[in-house]
């Protein structure tokens, strides 16, 4: 054999292996070849959600990118052509925030003074601040992505495609301008869409105040000074109050309390702080038109105000049943004010500051003013009660601790409500993983869909391509060609855009702001707003290809996506915008399948952040454990759609349990294959001619391949990875290799040994294939270690080969071995429960199974006895001889049916004998004669209790009952010590780096009793450890002190020269 299988030391540094593999992939252009090889294959379309590269990547990005990568790798193995185009989200507030920090800009108003052109140039330069770091992480974790041909949302080509989409929507009448109450971020002074708003909700404390508003003189005040009791959680809006609303059918009362008269809803009397006396009752309709005094007279009104109106949104679920109306800060308030022709008071800037008219609080942020407003109410005697409530409230999704305010302003909207039903219908065609997110969180969001607040009053984003004349006429521009019909003015001269050099055209502010059009004798200028950055990312299915201006066929072949994957927050972000835009433009879904991954929290359930000191640097994990182990942990720890409580120790456990077992199994193969020079140059032994255990493991492997494929096709990646791990650890290592190792130890090379090599090789190479989507590095390493010797596969990389096929199926043999394994696992459970070591032989095991399994147990007797280290096996027809059973009534099931008869019925059930209980278990139903009446009961109506017979320990599961005799004879005890001694010596051989074929001499010093035990099994010991001699003394060669059971023993081993 010319080549040897690579062997590893006990301390493998996975990160070094991964770095080596990365260089191999780069040098051999393996990623590129994986696509080229399938050039003519059916495409599997994947969309990459574009990250913003002006922020550093974190652990949560590793999770999403692992899921994306493993699905794309799997589909490539299945023969699909999987293009993976990277993308960068380069517009919007996140970019502006960072640039303002760099430039020292404190407020939006400073930007025009600084210069919009210079500002946007700084934004454009900053969008790739961390691009290298993102690419480094992408590369280091093995996420294959075409970074050289990434789509970038701030390029003219991309924006032009977005403009085409906006013009299409505009021409369909789906874009309109209106004056509405909209959620607004006061720090950025820009509108938030409903999906942006949904990203920022969190629990917060707010004041809950009950305010007294004094009625003007009327019949309602005949008893004395009377006040409306009004409740609000936004005291700052009281400055703009212009009316009070009541429910016309709600019952209100005037009460006397603490010497004053108050009016509130009868159902809300519980909010009063003292005893009260009801004076009168009214319907809400009786209160309409009642005037009251303005609470804060900072502002004057130009029409009738400060009176009671009717509103159907008033309820008695909380508050006082009387709602204060401030049209500038609430959607319901605004609409009801239009109906009642109420005045409009807006004493707050877009930055959330009170204007100079509000003299006591001028230039103060409205939420910061709440305490001072409450104090002013207290001083004036208008504060009835102050409490604090904890509720969910929206905060800006891009600024920590900046509360959203609802603000009346003119904005541009997309009429998504007009396609709500179609979006709901199309959503049913999408396969969500998990399904409940699609039908629940996302489905409910679509059902409650609001028109998309499209426009933004910022600087660095895609400009809204709508030009408006002075008289309100307007049109949309949908391409650069159309833009070239316009002109700009320079030095008093008109310059046509079509006469400019192409490089001068920049589809951003301020260039597009200067462009004008002349049509029908009118001059049109661009409306100054930009668009929601989420429209950019939602347009990527077509904008990435500069569709419809080019690549028409390319787009059509890659739409909709077969697969996308992002975090749960994107249900109201990217998932929504993709879906909405695709519905409006193409009447189709944007994606067919998606995995939603949940949050990653620390092990205590807390959000990770630098400020809390619990943030995790992915690169540290890659260096310490390797990217493979990190990926495997993130996928297998819990399904991705459940919250991951990140615990770094879990990665170490994955590395030890799965990767350690896989490496050790490979190393076992490599060790003996090198000795025997096995290079697979002989013909495959037909499966039918191989030993039963070989046929079993290959049949089991075929079943694993089939189940894995089903799971992966249904995007259940966690179960798929766990399936591979369980097979590797439980079936291959702990069962097959352990039971077959003597075949590898034998010096002669016969058909059985060759079969063992061929079988283990096939298992290892197939496990590498199944592991490769999840752990691309170690699978590549082991594949090359194996294939470089055998050349069984012509591909230079495991990532260029096809998905493995089932080679041998034998369900009957699998079932047969499964029964034997079940017996073994139950026996081990008994040993653990009874503190009986695995190496301690026992006298007898009795197994009770149903008739269909008895013959199988008898056939597997030799395997079972060897595995459980027991001398004798007996198969029983039932468990009556090893278990005492009794029955008692299931009162929860029987009580409602038999009531007063239960006492007698329970007594009858308690009297059932062993044979009767046996019949119940067999037939699942039985009859009892109670006071002359025959009652038919089912197995669920009784609770069957099993107790062990004396001297035996019992375990049962899934129709298999196992009992072992726990009594130990002197002979069994001696053999147990001999087996312990063998184990210690074998570990010493390994520690001394002896070759597996080295013969040794063993000297030991021990208590007389232990010595006698060991010499009783001298031949067994010498045969197991390849010892020529076993003597009762020690010398100064390789020696150790060992505990053999309760005995101390000094052991010395020497190589026979």
Steps between C-alpha positions, in 0.01 A plus 500: 500500500661823382300740718409482866187619669570812702504441875439758772646565839265515795497882494348616172491874435191532284563864408831403337327232293238755393756759397673237288170403336421864426826533308423181310154626400646833390786348302282241331203738456273231645202730553512618140535141376198389705289737290677442168453122530123554509482772237228319305316371805168619638552817706425526869455870568621650825469866602752648740346759730737796475675602823618855566879495502548806717442286812697199620366148452395306811419148613139527379634556149695173532174317573315635197800456270551143617140416413529664159829331421398149603179509296686627192773237542241225538310609190828513307567139603156411368603623157355850491682805374502732799618854427569691820518872426604716794336833569565817699230725647661841473229760557301632789511613856755246629757649262407859581524441875859377472600784266353762732710358783812516283429857385391625843155593371252530788172567322332467164491877455883514481516281189385758239756743647771233474394429144276216384744403226793473740281320753381239249853455371602417858207257525600327178856467621394363839265226381788257464679588825476139619470335159837329543395369842172368361681330214758361739228347719313370195817335373623375839175325591487327162196686368530476124375823346587682181650811654661612173164556330298643786198725443537841664188702570658844451613446141323674213404166346334382819322830563381511140328162549344630822378808313344276237309322774386824662385645167307179431324531835441872449346441158274235652374760747661321795718792615327801651568795729291569807496679834492235771606423850814296452754343737813710494848470641562839664878463492519447123184707442370250249196281456505129587308242302280250682762226453775726638277592792447132581876448538533730800237401756619442855366509854524845657368702790277800433298734720129424535321817608140587577435868430217731609352715221260759631155530341373842400180606669195295389226277642772245576669743741188595700628314808837675498836486324504196276786335315537239229741231619730432203772234474818506287841334482643785291474811718696702242209474254273687746660825376322438166165385639200644312212266593384212720338188356236276658319188388140598423355177647734480798348580840671787682452620855550821689639418841590700804835421655742700713273805474493521118286359221652273237358346184631164373371171361300297753701188418822684594406604855771264626768758406381743767731544796238577769139417589242665279131570466322461165299814427372441147526261204521595132542339165805623312269661248367725782846649543558600138576869447587563866783752510798499734793729572821470299752319718819668374426833327831530313333483159203680352239342277326635192177299528279340761687270740506362853170316502379138516462301180388144422744225391449128451859418602437599864487196730472419868776240504742743662535866596193703588284449192580855383770545234688823446537598134825643356472474118870554433607187689251219448343338193156467661525852635590637159214325321238600759625859492433517124147366552432765766692784330721550803805728504846350456774584751858392423740645758766234443782493245586194291786448742251455784572836667237744624489824302561842651122557546506243782700737711548280807634206300644659184776297331443211742456146365136411552560178696753677721235765571253248644620532864492880486156503339375267774649733762324797339172306512563425867565868577186612317286240678419321172685177584265246654730199508837390362607139451758318291417238240724246330398439141637421156591818312686557169849641505711597201645182350831675434545700823505354847251656740353750253121465525291536187247781495186506289499814295272662243683568176480467125659183364505273197339159534473178302146368503588150620152468652369462146691173459459368856274212400737394222799512735312280747408258222854481359643445849323164503727391214815560706657224708593658831733326742354498754145512352354688795705810419350515151142440612533689828746785535535573125145402404349718773725786392367474145140490620555820699699659217514880482604717208877516474638835617757529221662842525785608724634847572868417504797526265666165418248269335331434169320821397126479440483547120188718489505847346226748593388831351383804696136414431537142630534318170754217529667211323755229585835436332584134451840498328813700429380540141187675626712709736700621203194687378557741788752777555700677766598862528863597534623858494160614376503253209283195438698183445320195374571186700548306177795727419682414822769236524358172638740525795338827607160337547455394862153386601534651847455830671598768420541423129143388439359787709628749244337329201189663356262412220286718274176338387179654374626845585572405861824461691532187712742464790573184697315447825783512759430171679699179486357150533496244779827306487298178539365556148859473376555156651150384406577583136812283485345206306497717186723796589803272553483422127421859389167370376308596283780687325709186449523135610130439443544126454741479793243660728214284376708186557577610856160618615351417737773376736496136599646589839575791731594515865523781754413581861153515653507881495485489119139375507414869515807611311656335198257206482213748487649743249602217265148360519323834458709616203479162323124499546457853365738466206477135398189364674721223633693391807860617535615178668374143529677374813657677793655418834440751776769503767427633846714714727826389657508595868763425760465190715301699757246612239634855474553692178866512400669839490841654560359718776386193694832328443336188358560559129688223318758557228450233230868511404600403854272195475641407160857514632421310819261230376490533124222629277365147448435443869345846532272437202406153622418629849281782372300264278470199732458672837136574422294549184598839350148634543529465877700741714859384547643545849864518402744316724858479379547173689249349258742554210770316693256216563414480129869494418564215744191288442434517128821623340713310752310177431521552124876566514557205735301268274699617199824464697407143594450422133820680393712325765411148394462578127857631498626187676318272257564731201132511416454740207174360359670362191300179530149457366209580723377193685127470419289609794319165510833324564609730782459413869167590654634798695644650179171452320319656795711819518473556123123442513480742793710750306260472204208575732688799637560630146130469422383667822766772472385582148136522609590727790719727289239522226264625770764739639511321837872554522527443874359148485712423194822597679400317817423192291857496367643560846292223658593254226871582531510475879243232581491274198840526337739567788330356806353198326654410166865590563495371856347170394727467195836606640626146552468449125738794446740371769550163332832466322372292207325683218193300404168581337342596832773755568482644149123525539549688827737748332271552202197543725663746739648695206156532339349617829772760555490641148119517509497671840740756355256562216202537734701722733643721227213754477519560876873461566671566166856500635539175692297314239739628233801404712385143563375454144842593366676281758297202382472571130865599451592142586222311324416734208149354515362838396644720226390830656768708668251622760210352691305811402513400134340158543135400491275408787556136607262230385365211701706189422343221703164474675397239754228625731456157659865495605474856634200405710679192624804697614278773645341245735843383612607861555185571696581209733858625537397859578244382758765278659744789519227710663455225760875490565510877546200490734649213702859632499622189314800581280483405132819291535349297782362172357158387623338160515170524315271726301132430434320674216124522452378603154192428292488191282608683183835594656592186698671321213701814425623522858603132490685554171682801648587321825875494438508871410289598800700294752828637371374858508344483847781286650260239637544122494149367435186620320141380533212617283161522673150500354400782733635693796282335766792298637726806545251770588221514753210709369207666669227727372319802635221713363570808292270734690547781248362282220237304695377756754283709262338184359428297815471756779361328813598156370869595495580373850374148424643507148846601628493214750413252223787627282741471791407129536603412142756216493811458284320303229217752477748789473683305231176470300435873537844581352445250221142586400494871596153455658332292768170454683425521872188377675394763750189434709355283225578752224763433235729800443742508206820690561804581285868488580495879544249463786757330723854571611720190492785503751803272461738401782816295469532151648766460768856453374424633151513849350255585222461760224228523231450706187296468180390139556838371619556407866846407628594355838850419621619298794705743709650236732880463455692175552874495578566383144310798353674741734842367397420535131382856560835594655681333210305710249577818697868407502498447122344843450768670712783327313352588160487867604863476614603356162336800334664749738839338439451531123546127448403371159183295500696189392775537762516212742569588862586364841289607796610514862268605776493535876165459680315363800498119519128481438518709182808306389311173537206640305727609213700178472175309486449669158868521402453355150209735424702802616814410303300436184315833521805718565751309280713413804762229499525495878294614796702509825433620850779755539591844359806659344592848385360495144170669412292470818183645648301474818148382428178436687356160409164516670573565866858368471822696444734364237834605350541390140815503285506421128803439279534443129627158397810567293 
